[in-house]
């Protein structure tokens, strides 16, 4: 039998957790990664070289690779603050930037690096050009740039993207639409709703492909609300925002963590973007999704609350077997 085809869409630190566990399964995996990051090392490199930002792609490369831990540590090494122009840059970002310059695009660089890292799946930036994220708030105020969104006090109404370095309409990378249309399952997240997941989905070609695909579309809801993005959000609110941006109810299944984060466990100095645990609104969820899977998906580590990749993938595999068979 052919391997089930699973496409994971997102960015940030969320989807690498899922991809690391998914790659151990007998699946044909494609990762579609956001290119709207304009902060930190990625932002500096993209501004200096007019490239798609490398940071999220770097993390996905490592998650889908079986390279020895030492090599991973080398790729993730971050120059210290006394290193002048190199300060704060992970070595992997500079490697991706260098190969992008050699090959003419980050898209080409990532295809070379997937072979270098012996990755069996595929990794695509969601667009072959850097994108700028725009957030329009309920009061009509608009903020430009992913790294600036959390600094404005207000509720986000919607987001959209533009090409950063030209006036052309944002387009999906080669093979991204094909991957979505040919998938058995599409997994959205986990990750920051407005700044990691939606920047991919509002690219018109990706939005249209999600409306047309026959794949099971699964959303992994966040465990914690996020400062400047999803304050006071329930799980149903997350789902509502996704469907609003996609123009219809396209989410088939939502995975919801119901395990409680222990009181006073979170280190809010270290994880200052997180606020409180996401509330549950199962009536709202039932109106917008065909299937709700609520279980313990929680992993506690170093004062933070994260998804346990193995527990999430166990449920995803149950789903994909049903769909594929």
N, C-alpha and C positions, 0 to 999 in steps of 0.2 A: 504494500500500500504506500501511496505517497504520504510524505510527512504533512501534517496539518500546517497551514500557513498562518503565522501570527505576526501582526504588525503592531508595534508599540510606539505611541506618539507622545512626546513631551519634552522635558528638559530638566535642568537643575540637578538636584541630588536625588530626586524621587525615582525616575525610571531606571537608573543604574542598579538600584536595589532589586527591582523585579527582573531585569535582564540577566543579572548574575545568577539567579535561580532558574530562569527560563532556559538558559543555554545548556543546562544539564539534561534537559528533556529532549525527546526525539521530535524536534520541531524545525520548521523552516522559518527563521526569525528575521524580520526586518525592523530596524529602529529608525524612526524619523525624528530628527532633533531640531529644536528651536534655534534660530539664528538672530534673535532680537536682543540678546544680552549686550549691554553697552557699558557695563561697570567693571571695575577691577582690571585685572590683566587682560581679559578678553576685549574690554572696551579700548584700552590703550593700543593693543595690536590692531584692532579693526580700524581705529582712527588713523594710525600711522601708515597702514598698508592698504586700506580700503578692502579688507577681506571680511568674509563671514567670520564671526567670533569663534575661537577654537575651544573655549573652556568646556562647554557642555558636551561637545563632540569628544573631547579628550576623556571625560569621565565615562562616556558610553563605550568608547574603544576599550578601556580597561575592564569594564564590567563584562564585556562579551569575549574577552581574551582569557586564555588559560596560561598566560605567561607566568614564570616564577615570581614570587613576591619581591625578590630583589630588583628585578627589572621594572616591576610596577612602581617600586619606591623611587627608582631613578627617574622614571617618566613623570612622577608626581612631585619630584623635588622642587621646592619653592625657594627662590633666592631670598636672602634675608634683607632687612631694611637698610643695611649699610652698603648694599651693592649698587648704589647709584641708579643708572637707567634700567638695570636688571631687577631692581628691588620689587618683590612681590610676584614676579613672573614664575609660574611653574615651567620646568624645563620642557614638559610635553607641549605646552602652548607654543613655545618658540620652535620646537621641531615641526609641529603642524604648520606654523606660519612659514617656515623656511621651505618645506616641501610644497606648500601652496604657491609660493612665489616661483619655485622651479617648474611646477606643473601647470601654472596659469590659473588655478582655482583651488579653493578648499575642497570642493567636491572631488576633484581628481586626487588631491592629497589623501583624503580619507579612504578612497578606493585602494590606493597603494598601501596605506597603513593597515587596512584590514587583512591584506596578504602578509604583511610583515609580522603582524601579531597572530597569524594563523586563526583568524576569526571565520567561523563557518557561515554565519549569518551575513546580513547586509546592513550597512549604516549609511543613511543619507541625511544631509542637512535638509530641512524642510524647503528651503529655497537656496538657489546657487548664488544669490546676492544678499548682502547684509540688509536686514530689515529694521526699521524704526517702529517701535510700539507707541501708539497714542492711546491715552485713556481719557474718555469723556465722562465727567462726574455728573451726578444727579442734578447739581446746581448749574450745569452748563459749562463749568470750567474744564479746560483741556490741558493735560500734562503730556509732554513729549519726552520719550526716553524711558526705557524700562527701569533704569536705576533711580529715576526721579519720582516714580508713581507713589511710593509709600510715604513720601514727604508731604503730600497734600492731604489735609484733613477733610474727608468727605467720603461718600459712597460712590463707587464706580457704577456707571450706567452701562457702558459698553467700551470695548477696545477695538482698534483696527490697526493695520500695519501699512507702511509705505516703504518703497525702496529707499535706502539711505543715500545712495550716491547718484541716482538719476530719477526721472519722473515717470518711468515706465510702471505699468501695473505689476504688483508682485505676482510671481509665478512659482509654481512648485518645481522642485528639482526633478531631473530626469528620473523616471521609473517610480516616483512616489505615488502618482495617481494609479499606475498599473498595479503597484503593490497593494494599495487599498482595495481596488476593485477585485483583485484575485485572492484576497485573504479569506480564511475561514473565521478568524477572530481579529478584532482590532481592540487594543487596550489603550485607554487614555489615562495617563498618570501612573502613579500618584505624582503630585507636584503642585506648585503654586498655580492657582486657577487662572488668574489674569496674566501672569508673566511667564509661565512655563508651558502651559497647555494651550490656552487660547491663541497665542501668537502663531501657532501652526494651523489651527482650525479656521482662522479667518482669512487665510490665503484662499482666494476664490476657487481655484481648482481643487484644493483639498476639501473645502466645504462641499462642493458639488459631488466629489467622489464619495464622501461619507453619506450623502443623501442617496446615492445610487447603489452603493455596494450591498451585496446580499450577506455580508459577514455579520457575525454577532458582534455588536459594539458594546464594550464593557468599560465602565468608568470606575476607577478606584478612588473612592472619596478620601479626602484628607482626614487625618486624625485630629489635628489642631487647627483652630482658626488662625489667621495670619494678619499681623499688623499692617494697616494700610491697604488691605485687599479684601479680606473676608471676615472682618470683625462682625460678631453677632450672627454669623451664618449658621444655619442648620444644614444637614446633609441634603435636604430637599432644595434649599437655596442654591447650593453648588450645582445641583442637577438642573435647576431652572435656568441659571445663567448659561450653562452649556447649551441647552436647547434653544434659548433665546438667540444666541450667537449663530447657531446652526440653522435657524429658521424653521425648525420643526422638531418633534420629539424623536430623536434618532437613537438615543441611548436605550439599548435593550436590557442590560443588566448593570446593576450598581453593587459594588462591594463596600460594605460598611463595617467598620470596627466597632464592636460593642463592649470591648474590654476597657475597664476604667483605668486611666492613668492615676497612680497613687497620689493622694494629696501631698503637697509639698515636695513632690519628687522632681519636678522640672527645674532645671538650672536656667532661670530667665536672664541671667547675665550672659551666659554662653549662647543661649538660643533666644535672643531678644526679639526676633520677628514673630515668635509664637505667643499666643494669648491664652486661650482656654480650649478645652476639648469641644469638638463639634457636637452640637445638640442633634438629637434624632427627631425626625418628623416622618414617621412611617406612612401616615395618611397621605402626605404630600408626595412621598416617593412612589406610592402605589398608583398615583394619578399620572406619573410621568415615565415610569419604567415598567417593563413587563415582568422583570425578575429582580428581587432584592435578596442578596446573600449577606446576612449579618452574622458575624462570627468574631472570634478573637484573632486579630491580625497584628497585634501589638508587639513591638520589640522595644524594650527599655535599654538604653545604652548611654553612658557618660552624661547623665542628666537630661537626656532628650528622649522624645517619644517618636518612634519611627514604625514603618511597616516592616513586618517580618516577611522577607521575600519568599521563604519556603512555604509559609502558611498561605500566602496569597496565591502562589503558583499552584499549590495543591488544589485550590478551588478553580483556578483557571484551567487546569488540566481536566478536571471533571467536566467543565463546560465545553472545552474544545473537543473532547471525545464525543460528546453528545452531538455537537454541530457537525463534526467531520464524518461521523458514522451515519 
